[in-house]
Amino acid sequence: MNSTDDKVGWTAEPNGRGTMGLLWSCFATIFLCVWSAFHPNVPADDDTPWTIFARRCRYMVVGIFAPELVAWTAGLDMIVVANIKKKYSFSKNGTFWTSKMYFLLLMGGFALETGPGQLTRPAPKELIRLLDEGVIEMPELEDSDIDDRSKADWFTKSIAVLQIVWFLAQLLGRAIQRLPTTTLELFTASIVFCGSCAYAFWWKKPFDIKKPVVLRPASQHRSASREWPRDVRSVGFLYDKLEDAGDAYYVSSGIAIILLFAAFHIVGWNFQFPSHSEKILWRVASAVCGGLPLILFSLLYFLPHIGMIAPPSVMIPGLAFYVIVRLYLLVEIFIGLRSVPAGVYETPQWSQYFPAFG
């Protein structure tokens, strides 16, 4: 039997964990985590099922290639909802709005009836203004009404939780028994971390609502000649949120998420790679993954405070280099499997008792 330090390539399944089982385990964990964590905004009224599905697939790609961006956006949503709730205490018949209702507003979940059969989807800020000024009637709305519209797939979420728990238990077992881990598993762990953060931040956000709640103007404002805010059709994930979140969150959260995401790659600093050059490249890329975004982020945020703007001659090449680095890390986690320590395919004794897909 090979020792844990011997190098092996493609490994078959029958005698334990094999390469195909490793790939399937990580792919299943990534897919279930990203799919269940992402809470899409309400689509436009004229979006077709295919358009909605294609958009969801694009979100999946973002969740896989830039998971830290998804986690940051979800945290941004949570802070914006808390700030709006604190500033505007909307209520109906003595019952104050809940966080779930403010999330619904922020995700484009309200439409305004401007005339018989005429609906418009104002931007969240415009809708807040109209509600605050009493131009629109407060809706008779409860959390249970929103839950009825929400299409949370608890079966898929349960499978995702089971798979994630099993995956993390396996990593923990490998660490306890000092068995080697692959960079593919580190990448998967980073996806799990960011996906779990996003899911926690979006805990109160309704899931997969297809149609908005219709609001009506107050009786004294039902005039055919009145001009209403323009129709934005649907709300993007970063629509008018940055200024509502506040500078403190914008800066601190961005730095924290970037560093934590990079930390998962830095864990592989002393891993065994097929060649020495690949080890050096992994170390450099991991450091760049954490350091370069901080530099670009600082230029983008702090320079305007002293009357300057981030020069495109620095930002564009910097972003391009960062994309190249991320692509290298993504490629290396797969090509590195051609030669890994034999211990990678040894299974922690207790993790095999966890049911999972992979």
C-alpha positions in Angstrom: 0.0 0.0 0.0 1.3 3.5 -0.9 2.4 5.8 2.0 0.6 9.1 2.3 3.7 10.9 0.9 3.8 8.9 -2.4 2.5 10.7 -5.4 -0.3 9.2 -7.4 -2.4 10.4 -10.4 -5.9 9.4 -11.4 -7.2 6.9 -8.8 -10.1 4.5 -9.3 -12.9 4.1 -6.7 -13.1 0.4 -5.6 -10.6 0.5 -2.8 -11.7 3.8 -1.3 -12.1 7.4 -2.3 -11.0 8.0 -5.9 -10.5 10.9 -8.2 -14.1 10.8 -9.6 -15.5 10.6 -6.1 -13.4 13.6 -5.1 -14.6 15.6 -8.1 -18.2 14.7 -7.6 -18.1 15.5 -3.9 -16.7 19.0 -4.6 -19.0 19.7 -7.6 -22.1 18.6 -5.7 -21.2 20.7 -2.7 -20.5 23.8 -4.8 -23.6 23.5 -6.9 -26.0 22.9 -3.9 -24.4 25.6 -1.8 -24.5 28.3 -4.5 -27.9 27.4 -5.8 -29.6 27.4 -2.4 -27.8 30.4 -1.1 -28.6 32.8 -3.9 -31.8 34.8 -3.3 -32.8 36.4 -6.6 -34.7 39.7 -6.8 -38.2 39.8 -8.3 -38.0 39.6 -12.1 -39.7 42.0 -14.5 -43.3 41.3 -15.4 -42.4 40.5 -19.0 -39.5 38.2 -18.2 -40.0 34.7 -19.7 -39.2 31.5 -17.7 -36.2 31.1 -19.9 -35.0 34.6 -19.2 -35.4 34.0 -15.4 -33.6 30.6 -15.7 -30.7 32.1 -17.7 -30.3 34.9 -15.2 -30.2 32.4 -12.4 -27.5 30.5 -14.3 -25.4 33.7 -14.6 -25.8 34.2 -10.9 -24.5 30.7 -10.4 -21.4 31.5 -12.5 -20.8 34.6 -10.4 -21.3 32.6 -7.2 -18.6 30.1 -8.3 -16.0 32.5 -9.8 -16.6 35.5 -7.4 -18.2 34.0 -4.2 -16.8 36.9 -2.1 -18.8 39.3 -4.2 -22.0 37.4 -3.5 -21.3 37.4 0.3 -20.5 41.1 0.3 -23.7 41.9 -1.7 -25.8 39.9 0.8 -24.2 41.6 3.7 -24.9 44.9 2.0 -28.6 44.0 1.7 -28.8 43.2 5.4 -27.2 46.5 6.5 -29.3 48.5 4.0 -32.5 46.9 5.3 -31.5 47.6 8.9 -30.8 51.3 8.1 -34.0 51.8 6.2 -36.0 50.1 8.9 -34.4 52.4 11.5 -35.1 55.5 9.4 -38.6 54.7 8.1 -40.8 52.9 10.6 -43.6 51.9 8.3 -46.7 50.5 9.9 -50.3 49.6 9.2 -53.0 49.5 11.9 -50.4 49.7 14.6 -48.4 46.8 13.2 -44.8 47.8 12.1 -43.1 46.4 9.1 -40.7 43.5 9.6 -37.3 43.0 8.1 -38.9 40.6 5.6 -41.1 43.4 4.3 -38.2 45.8 3.9 -36.3 43.1 2.0 -39.3 42.6 -0.3 -39.2 46.4 -1.0 -35.5 46.4 -1.6 -35.7 43.5 -4.1 -38.3 45.1 -6.3 -41.2 43.2 -4.7 -43.8 46.1 -5.0 -45.5 47.5 -8.1 -47.6 50.6 -8.2 -51.0 50.7 -9.9 -51.0 54.1 -11.7 -54.2 53.5 -13.6 -56.7 50.8 -14.5 -54.5 47.8 -15.6 -51.4 50.0 -15.5 -48.5 48.9 -13.3 -45.1 50.5 -12.8 -42.1 49.3 -10.8 -40.5 52.3 -9.2 -37.0 52.2 -7.8 -36.9 51.3 -4.1 -35.8 54.8 -3.1 -38.8 56.3 -5.0 -41.2 53.8 -3.4 -39.9 54.6 0.1 -40.4 58.3 -0.6 -43.9 57.8 -1.8 -44.8 55.6 1.2 -43.2 58.1 3.6 -45.2 61.0 2.1 -48.5 59.1 2.2 -48.9 59.2 -1.5 -49.3 55.4 -1.5 -51.5 53.4 0.7 -49.8 51.2 3.2 -50.5 47.6 2.1 -52.3 45.0 4.3 -49.3 42.7 4.5 -48.0 40.1 6.9 -45.0 37.8 6.8 -47.2 34.9 6.1 -48.5 36.6 2.9 -44.9 37.0 1.7 -44.1 33.4 2.7 -47.0 32.3 0.5 -45.4 34.0 -2.5 -41.9 32.8 -1.7 -41.0 29.5 -3.3 -38.3 28.3 -0.9 -37.3 24.8 -1.9 -36.8 23.3 1.5 -36.0 19.9 0.0 -33.1 21.3 -2.0 -31.9 23.3 1.0 -32.0 20.3 3.3 -29.9 18.3 0.8 -27.5 21.3 0.6 -27.1 21.4 4.4 -26.6 17.7 4.6 -23.9 17.8 1.8 -22.1 20.8 3.4 -22.1 19.3 6.8 -20.7 16.0 5.4 -18.0 17.9 3.4 -16.9 20.0 6.4 -16.9 16.9 8.6 -14.6 15.2 6.1 -12.2 18.1 6.0 -12.2 18.2 9.8 -11.6 14.5 9.9 -8.7 14.8 7.5 -7.2 17.6 9.6 -7.5 15.5 12.8 -6.0 12.4 11.2 -3.4 14.6 9.4 -4.4 13.4 6.0 -3.4 15.6 3.0 -6.1 17.7 1.3 -6.3 19.0 -2.2 -6.5 22.6 -3.4 -9.8 21.7 -5.0 -11.2 21.0 -1.5 -9.8 24.4 -0.3 -11.6 26.1 -3.2 -14.8 24.3 -2.3 -14.4 25.3 1.3 -14.1 28.9 0.3 -17.4 28.6 -1.7 -19.1 27.0 1.3 -17.9 29.8 3.5 -19.1 32.6 1.2 -22.3 30.8 0.4 -23.0 30.3 4.1 -22.4 34.0 4.8 -24.7 35.0 2.0 -27.4 32.6 3.2 -27.1 34.0 6.8 -27.3 37.6 5.6 -30.3 36.8 3.4 -32.1 34.8 6.1 -35.0 37.2 6.1 -35.0 37.8 2.3 -37.9 36.1 0.5 -36.8 33.4 -1.9 -37.7 33.2 -5.6 -40.8 35.5 -5.7 -42.0 35.8 -9.2 -44.7 38.5 -9.0 -44.7 41.8 -7.0 -47.3 43.0 -4.5 -49.5 45.6 -6.0 -49.8 49.0 -4.2 -52.4 51.7 -4.9 -52.2 55.4 -4.5 -54.0 57.0 -1.6 -57.4 58.3 -2.6 -56.4 62.0 -2.7 -53.5 61.2 -5.1 -55.5 59.2 -7.7 -55.2 61.7 -10.5 -54.7 60.8 -14.1 -52.5 63.8 -14.6 -50.1 63.0 -11.8 -46.5 62.1 -12.9 -45.2 58.9 -11.3 -41.6 57.7 -11.0 -40.2 55.9 -14.0 -40.6 52.2 -14.3 -37.2 50.4 -13.6 -38.8 47.0 -14.6 -36.7 45.1 -12.0 -34.1 45.9 -9.4 -30.4 45.0 -9.7 -28.4 43.6 -6.9 -26.3 46.8 -6.3 -29.1 49.3 -7.2 -28.6 52.4 -5.1 -27.3 50.4 -2.1 -23.8 51.7 -1.5 -24.8 55.1 -0.1 -27.5 53.5 2.1 -25.1 51.0 3.6 -22.7 53.6 5.0 -19.0 54.1 4.6 -18.1 51.9 7.6 -19.7 48.8 6.2 -18.6 49.5 2.7 -15.0 49.5 3.7 -14.8 47.1 6.6 -16.9 44.4 5.1 -15.1 44.5 1.7 -11.7 44.1 3.5 -12.9 41.4 5.8 -14.5 39.2 3.0 -11.5 39.7 0.7 -9.0 38.6 3.4 -11.1 35.6 4.6 -11.6 34.4 1.0 -7.9 34.7 0.3 -7.1 32.9 3.6 -8.6 29.7 2.2 -6.1 29.7 -0.6 -3.2 30.6 1.7 -4.0 27.5 3.8 -2.5 25.6 0.8 0.9 27.4 1.2 2.8 24.3 2.2 0.7 21.7 0.2 2.5 19.3 -2.1 2.2 20.3 -5.8 3.2 18.4 -8.9 6.2 20.7 -9.4 8.1 23.3 -7.3 7.2 26.1 -9.8 3.5 25.4 -9.3 3.9 25.7 -5.5 5.6 29.1 -6.0 2.9 30.2 -8.4 0.2 29.1 -5.9 1.8 31.1 -3.1 2.2 34.2 -5.2 -1.4 33.9 -6.6 -2.8 33.4 -3.1 -1.0 36.5 -1.8 -2.2 38.5 -4.8 -5.7 37.2 -4.3 -5.8 39.0 -1.0 -3.5 41.9 -1.5 -4.4 43.3 -5.0 -8.1 43.8 -4.3 -7.2 45.7 -1.1 -5.0 48.0 -3.1 -7.6 48.6 -5.8 -10.3 48.9 -3.3 -8.3 51.5 -1.4 -7.6 53.5 -4.5 -11.3 53.4 -5.5 -12.6 54.5 -2.1 -10.0 56.8 -0.5 -8.7 58.8 -3.5 -12.1 60.6 -4.0 -11.9 61.8 -0.3 -8.8 63.9 -1.2 -10.2 65.2 -4.5 -8.6 62.6 -6.8 -10.0 59.7 -8.8 -8.6 56.2 -9.3 -6.6 56.4 -12.6 -8.0 54.0 -15.2 -4.4 53.3 -16.3 -3.9 51.6 -12.9 -7.4 50.2 -12.2 -7.9 48.4 -15.6 -4.6 46.6 -15.7 -5.0 45.8 -12.0 -8.4 44.2 -12.5 -7.2 42.3 -15.6 -4.2 40.9 -13.6 -6.5 39.9 -10.8 -8.8 38.0 -13.3 -5.7 36.2 -14.6 -4.6 35.3 -11.1 -8.1 33.9 -10.3 -8.2 32.0 -13.5 -4.8 30.4 -12.7 -6.0 29.3 -9.2 -9.1 27.8 -10.9 -7.0 25.9 -13.4 -4.4 24.8 -10.9 -7.0 23.1 -8.6 -7.7 20.7 -11.5 -4.4 20.2 -13.2 -2.8 19.7 -9.7 -4.8 16.4 -9.4 -2.5 14.8 -11.9 0.0 14.2 -9.1 -1.1 14.3 -5.4 0.0 12.6 -2.2 -1.6 9.1 -2.0 -3.1 10.1 1.4 -5.5 12.4 -0.5 -7.5 9.2 -1.3 -7.6 7.8 2.2 -10.9 8.4 3.9 -11.2 9.5 7.5 -12.7 6.5 9.3 -15.7 8.3 10.8 -16.7 10.5 7.9 -17.8 7.4 5.8 -20.9 7.1 8.1 -22.3 10.4 6.9 -24.9 10.1 4.1 -24.1 12.5 1.3 -24.0 12.9 -2.5 -20.4 12.2 -3.2 
